Amino acid sequence: MSDTQTSTQTAIRLAPVVAIGLSFFVGNLDATVVNVATTQIGSDLNASTTELAWTVNGFVLAVAGLLLFAGDLAGRFGARRLYVWGLALFTVASIIAGAAPAAPVLIAARVLQGIGAALFQPAGLVLLGAAYPDTAVRQRMIGLWAAMGAAAAALGPMIGGFIVAGLRWRWIFWVNLPIGIIAIWMSLSILPNIPAQGRRVPVLGHLLFAVAVTGFAVALMQGPEAGWGAPVAIAGLAAAALGLMCFIWWQSRSTGEVYPGRVMRNRDFSLSNVVGVFMNVGLFGGVFFVSILLQRGMGSDPLTAGLQLLPMMVVFVIGNLAFSRFSERLGPKRAIILGMTAATITVAILAIASTSNVTYPWLATCLAVAHLGLGIASPAMTAAMMNSIEPRDTGLAGAVMNVNRQLGSLIGVAIAAGLLTTMAIPEAVAPFMFGLTVVGYAIAAIAGLFLHPTDRSPKP
């Protein structure tokens, strides 16, 4: 076989994961770019710390509240169709975000972006599973898919720094337009058109779940600034409690399940979700906090902060590619234990060091090692989840995992914002933030210990 034929076959084999990975890339790019631009956005739009946190969590909240609904919609209308719809909405919302004249408009646009991401995320995992049915091949492709998202997270701060310094913060959203157009074109040209199942969507159950998530998020974000006895915090907690109770009651009596018991009783699936939640609490809360620490505490401008974040973030790509390369030899369980243990130890060292004085070299070194571990553990967690379920549950399971991970992200950012609002000085917050991160990473590592020691291929 000639080199040209080999290259062509490789390109054909990789085309689906590239098409699916582009959505992951653009979603992660926005998350990290926004973190770098928070100071300038706050200055231009006169936004408070809580409003800046909502520019991150508005996106996360929409994703968390609607992912399960989107998983059902993918089954009813077809995964590829929903994937393209989500990309289109995300791209349009990015244009609106870039033109936002005030913080509430920006937050609303970020919510629309989150709705778009909620549509394409579970559909993307369905399409990935359909494109690569072989377990060993799929694990390698999950590593490559994760690497695309990690590359965006790694390069996002640097790209954001350059954009904010040269073109102002609005362009961090407008750069999504060409990426979104390319992703839509590739999706329609390359991805398999999985037939729609036309199944019934339990709208009421999804609505009750969204009410519970929204109430929880509002209370968590507004409580530290307004006070936990303030009407907005009390209303949020009441909505969360009422929505959750009604959801549980509905789930126990309805024939249309939102959280099917056969999936939730799967031990490996549940443990993978525990890993994802606590990984995201530390990761997204930490990135939000560190970006503010660099700018408010260490005096860095947005461009410098973006360059300073780069070595801490680029290691994600290395970790993802390492799992892709050694997935068959290492296996998801060992990869999770190895990655999360490394992250726990190094962030613990950073937490101890920051009690006296946190310096950039310590910060960069410890977080680089920790994020390398997370880069290995993240695709391993996804692989463990997908290997534990039947093919018919891929979309639903992917939606559940992403919901839980988004809730972890929301909690992490809310904790960081709450500590910053309460204590004001980033250097004083550092030991507490890093200490809480250690606890989360340790829980994720322990959950990995209880996964099955060998991969189990999905049932036919």
C-alpha positions in Angstrom: 0.0 0.0 0.0 1.4 3.4 -1.0 2.0 6.3 1.4 -0.8 8.2 -0.3 -3.3 5.4 0.2 -2.3 5.1 3.8 -2.6 8.8 4.4 -6.0 8.8 2.8 -7.3 5.9 4.9 -6.0 7.6 8.1 -7.8 10.9 7.1 -11.0 9.0 6.5 -10.7 7.1 9.8 -10.0 10.4 11.7 -12.6 12.5 10.0 -15.6 11.7 12.3 -13.6 12.4 15.5 -12.4 15.7 14.1 -15.9 16.7 13.1 -17.2 15.8 16.6 -14.1 17.2 18.4 -14.6 20.7 16.8 -17.7 21.3 18.9 -15.8 20.2 22.0 -12.9 22.5 21.0 -15.1 25.6 20.5 -17.0 25.0 23.8 -13.8 24.7 25.8 -12.2 27.6 24.0 -15.0 29.9 25.2 -14.8 28.7 28.8 -11.1 29.5 29.2 -11.1 32.6 27.0 -13.9 34.1 29.2 -11.8 33.5 32.4 -8.9 35.6 31.0 -11.2 38.4 29.9 -13.2 38.7 33.2 -11.3 41.8 34.4 -11.8 43.7 31.2 -15.4 42.6 30.8 -16.0 43.8 34.4 -14.4 47.2 33.7 -16.2 47.7 30.3 -19.6 46.6 31.5 -19.3 47.7 35.1 -20.0 44.1 36.2 -19.7 42.8 39.8 -17.8 39.6 40.8 -21.0 37.8 40.9 -22.0 38.9 37.4 -18.6 37.9 36.1 -19.1 34.5 37.7 -22.5 34.3 35.9 -20.8 34.9 32.6 -19.2 31.5 33.2 -22.0 29.8 35.2 -24.8 31.0 32.9 -23.3 28.8 30.2 -22.8 25.9 32.7 -26.3 26.2 34.1 -28.0 26.0 30.7 -25.9 23.0 29.8 -26.6 21.2 33.1 -30.3 21.9 33.1 -30.9 20.8 29.5 -28.5 18.0 28.8 -30.9 15.2 29.7 -33.6 16.8 27.7 -31.2 17.1 24.8 -30.3 13.4 25.1 -34.0 12.4 24.7 -34.4 14.9 21.8 -31.4 13.2 20.1 -33.3 10.0 20.2 -36.5 11.5 18.9 -35.2 13.7 16.1 -31.9 12.1 15.3 -28.4 12.7 16.7 -26.8 14.4 13.7 -29.8 16.7 13.3 -29.7 17.8 16.9 -25.9 18.1 16.8 -26.1 20.6 13.9 -28.9 22.5 15.5 -26.8 22.9 18.7 -23.8 24.1 16.7 -25.9 26.6 14.8 -27.5 28.0 18.0 -24.1 28.2 19.8 -22.6 30.1 16.8 -25.5 32.7 16.7 -25.4 33.2 20.5 -21.6 33.8 20.2 -22.3 36.7 17.8 -24.8 38.2 20.3 -22.4 37.8 23.2 -19.7 39.7 21.4 -22.2 42.6 20.8 -23.6 42.7 24.3 -23.9 46.3 25.6 -24.4 45.3 29.3 -23.7 42.4 31.7 -27.2 41.0 31.7 -27.2 40.8 27.9 -23.9 39.0 28.0 -25.1 36.6 30.6 -28.3 35.9 28.5 -26.1 35.2 25.4 -24.0 32.9 27.5 -27.2 31.0 28.5 -28.1 30.7 24.8 -24.6 29.3 24.1 -25.2 26.8 26.9 -28.4 25.7 25.3 -26.6 25.1 22.0 -23.9 23.2 23.8 -26.5 21.1 25.6 -27.9 20.1 22.3 -24.7 19.0 20.7 -22.8 17.4 23.6 -24.9 14.2 24.1 -25.5 13.9 20.4 -21.8 14.1 19.8 -21.1 11.1 22.0 -23.8 9.1 20.2 -22.2 9.9 16.9 -18.8 9.0 18.3 -20.0 5.6 19.4 -21.7 5.0 16.1 -18.6 6.0 14.1 -16.2 3.8 16.2 -18.1 0.7 17.4 -14.9 -1.3 18.3 -14.0 -0.7 22.0 -10.3 -0.5 21.5 -10.5 1.9 18.6 -13.2 4.0 20.4 -10.9 4.4 23.5 -8.1 5.8 21.3 -10.6 8.1 19.5 -11.9 9.3 22.9 -8.4 10.3 23.8 -8.0 12.3 20.5 -11.5 13.8 21.0 -10.5 14.8 24.6 -7.2 16.2 23.3 -9.1 18.6 21.0 -11.0 20.0 23.9 -7.9 20.1 26.1 -6.0 22.0 23.3 -8.8 24.6 23.3 -8.6 24.8 27.1 -4.8 25.1 27.0 -4.6 27.6 24.2 -7.7 29.6 25.3 -5.9 31.7 27.9 -3.2 32.7 25.4 -5.6 33.3 22.5 -7.8 35.2 24.9 -4.9 37.3 26.1 -3.8 38.2 22.6 -7.4 39.0 21.5 -8.2 41.1 24.6 -4.9 43.0 24.3 -5.3 43.6 20.5 -8.9 43.5 19.6 -10.8 43.9 22.9 -12.8 41.1 24.6 -15.8 41.0 22.2 -13.7 39.2 19.7 -13.3 36.2 22.0 -16.9 35.3 21.0 -16.8 36.4 17.4 -14.0 34.0 16.6 -16.5 31.2 17.1 -18.2 32.1 13.8 -15.7 30.5 11.4 -15.2 27.5 13.6 -18.9 26.9 13.9 -19.4 27.1 10.2 -16.6 24.6 9.5 -18.0 22.3 12.2 -21.5 22.4 10.7 -20.2 21.7 7.2 -18.1 18.7 8.3 -20.9 17.3 10.4 -23.4 17.3 7.5 -20.7 15.8 5.2 -19.0 13.2 7.3 -21.0 12.1 10.4 -23.4 9.1 10.2 -27.0 9.9 9.9 -28.5 7.8 12.7 -32.2 7.2 12.2 -34.5 9.1 14.6 -36.2 6.7 17.0 -39.3 9.0 17.4 -39.6 8.1 21.1 -41.7 10.0 23.5 -39.9 12.8 25.4 -41.0 13.2 29.1 -41.2 17.1 29.0 -42.6 17.5 32.5 -39.8 15.4 34.1 -37.2 17.4 32.3 -38.8 20.7 33.3 -38.9 19.7 37.0 -35.2 18.7 36.8 -34.3 22.0 35.2 -36.2 23.9 38.0 -34.2 22.1 40.6 -30.9 22.7 38.9 -31.7 26.4 38.3 -32.8 27.0 41.9 -29.7 25.4 43.2 -27.5 27.5 40.9 -29.1 30.8 41.8 -28.8 30.1 45.6 -25.2 29.0 45.2 -24.2 32.0 43.1 -26.2 34.7 44.9 -25.9 33.5 48.5 -22.4 34.7 49.3 -22.9 38.2 47.9 -26.6 38.9 48.9 -26.5 36.8 52.1 -28.0 33.4 52.7 -31.0 35.0 54.3 -31.7 37.2 51.3 -34.9 36.6 49.4 -33.1 35.6 46.2 -31.1 32.9 48.1 -34.1 31.6 49.9 -36.2 31.5 46.7 -33.4 29.6 45.0 -33.1 27.0 47.7 -36.9 26.7 47.9 -37.1 26.2 44.1 -34.3 23.6 44.2 -36.0 21.6 47.1 -39.4 21.8 45.6 -38.2 20.9 42.1 -36.2 18.0 43.4 -39.1 16.6 45.4 -41.5 16.9 42.5 -39.0 15.4 40.2 -38.5 12.3 42.4 -42.3 12.0 42.9 -42.8 12.2 39.1 -40.0 9.8 38.3 -41.4 7.2 40.7 -44.8 7.3 39.0 -44.2 8.1 35.4 -43.6 5.6 32.6 -41.2 8.0 30.9 -38.0 8.0 33.0 -35.4 10.8 32.9 -32.9 8.8 35.0 -33.5 5.1 34.0 -32.8 2.7 36.8 -30.9 0.3 34.6 -28.3 3.0 34.0 -28.1 4.5 37.5 -27.7 1.0 39.1 -24.6 0.4 37.0 -21.7 0.6 39.4 -19.0 1.6 36.9 -21.3 4.2 35.4 -22.0 5.7 38.8 -18.4 5.7 39.9 -17.3 7.4 36.6 -19.8 10.1 37.4 -18.3 10.6 40.9 -14.9 11.0 39.3 -16.3 13.6 36.8 -18.1 15.7 39.3 -15.2 16.1 41.7 -12.7 16.5 38.9 -14.7 19.5 37.6 -15.3 21.1 40.9 -11.5 21.5 41.4 -10.6 22.1 37.8 -13.1 24.8 36.8 -13.2 26.5 40.2 -9.4 26.5 40.1 -9.1 28.0 36.6 -11.6 30.7 37.5 -9.8 31.5 40.7 -6.2 31.4 39.3 -7.1 33.7 36.4 -8.3 36.3 39.0 -5.4 35.6 41.3 -2.9 36.3 38.5 -4.6 39.6 37.5 -5.8 41.0 40.8 -3.3 39.4 43.1 -0.1 39.3 41.0 -0.8 42.4 38.8 -0.7 40.6 35.5 -2.5 42.2 32.5 -4.8 39.9 30.4 -2.1 39.0 27.9 0.4 38.2 30.5 -2.1 36.2 32.5 -3.0 34.2 29.4 0.7 33.4 28.8 1.2 32.5 32.4 -1.8 30.1 32.3 -0.5 28.4 29.2 2.0 26.0 30.8 -0.6 25.0 33.4 -3.1 24.2 30.7 -1.2 22.7 27.7 -0.4 19.6 29.7 -4.0 18.6 29.4 -3.3 17.8 25.7 -0.3 15.8 26.6 -2.3 13.8 29.1 -5.1 13.1 26.7 -2.7 12.0 24.0 -0.9 9.8 26.5 -4.2 8.0 27.4 -5.0 7.6 23.7 -1.5 6.1 23.1 -1.4 3.8 26.1 -5.2 3.2 26.7 -5.1 -0.6 25.9 -2.0 -1.2 28.1 -3.1 1.2 31.0 -6.9 0.8 31.0 -9.4 3.3 32.3 -9.2 2.3 36.0 -5.4 2.6 36.3 -5.4 5.8 34.3 -8.0 7.4 36.6 -6.2 6.3 39.8 -2.8 7.5 38.4 -4.0 10.8 37.2 -6.2 11.8 40.1 -3.6 10.7 42.7 -0.9 12.9 41.0 -3.4 15.8 41.0 -4.2 15.3 44.6 -0.6 15.3 45.8 0.6 18.3 43.8 -2.4 20.5 44.7 -1.9 19.5 48.4 1.7 20.8 48.1 0.4 24.0 46.5 -2.2 24.5 49.3 0.5 24.2 52.0 2.8 26.6 50.1 0.1 29.2 49.6 -0.5 29.5 53.4 2.6 31.7 53.6 3.1 33.1 50.1 2.0 31.8 46.7 4.4 32.6 43.9 4.0 32.0 40.2 6.8 29.3 39.8 5.1 27.2 42.5 1.7 27.9 41.1 2.7 27.0 37.5 4.7 23.9 38.5 2.2 22.3 40.8 -0.8 23.0 38.6 1.0 21.8 35.5 1.6 18.4 37.1 -1.9 18.3 38.5 -3.4 19.1 35.1 -1.3 16.5 33.4 -2.9 14.0 35.7 -6.3 15.3 35.0 -5.5 15.1 31.3 -4.9 11.4 31.7 -7.9 10.8 33.9 -10.5 12.7 31.9 -10.7 10.6 28.8 -10.2 7.5 30.9 -13.4 8.4 32.9 -15.3 8.8 29.6 -14.0 5.5 28.4 -14.9 3.7 31.6 -18.5 5.1 31.3 -18.9 4.1 27.7 -17.5 0.7 28.2 -19.9 0.0 31.1 -23.2 0.6 29.2 -25.1 -0.9 26.3 -25.0 0.9 22.9 -28.7 1.9 23.2 -27.9 4.0 26.3 -24.9 5.9 25.0 -26.7 9.1 24.4 -28.6 9.0 27.7 -25.5 8.0 29.7 -23.4 10.7 28.0 -26.0 13.3 28.9 -26.2 12.2 32.5 -22.4 12.3 32.8 -22.2 15.7 31.2 -25.0 17.0 33.5 -23.1 15.9 36.6 -19.8 17.3 35.3 -21.4 20.6 34.5 -22.9 20.7 38.0 -19.4 20.1 39.4 -18.1 23.0 37.3 -21.0 25.2 38.5 -20.2 24.3 42.2 -16.5 24.9 41.7 -16.9 28.4 40.1 -19.5 29.3 42.8 -17.2 28.2 45.6 -14.4 30.3 44.1 -16.7 33.4 43.6 -18.1 33.0 47.1 -14.7 32.9 48.7 -13.5 35.9 46.7 -16.6 37.8 47.6 -16.3 37.0 51.3 -12.5 37.4 51.7 -11.9 39.9 48.8 -8.1 39.3 48.7 -7.1 36.5 46.3 -4.0 35.6 48.2 -6.0 35.0 51.3 -8.4 32.8 49.4 -5.7 30.6 47.9 -5.1 28.1 50.8 -8.9 27.5 51.2 -9.5 27.1 47.4 -6.6 24.7 46.9 -7.5 22.8 50.1 -11.0 22.2 48.9 -9.7 21.1 45.5 -7.5 18.5 47.2 -10.5 17.0 48.9 -12.4 16.8 45.6 -9.5 15.2 43.7 -9.0 12.7 46.5 -12.6 11.6 46.4 -12.3 11.1 42.6 -9.2 9.0 43.1 -10.9 6.9 45.7 -13.9 6.4 43.4 -11.5 5.1 40.7 -10.3 2.4 43.1 -13.7 0.8 43.0 -14.1 0.6 39.3 -13.8 -2.9 37.7 -10.2 -3.8 37.1 -10.7 -4.8 33.4 -12.6 -3.0 30.6 -15.9 -4.5 29.7 -17.0 -4.1 26.1 -20.6 -2.9 25.5 -23.2 -5.6 25.0 -24.3 -6.1 21.5 
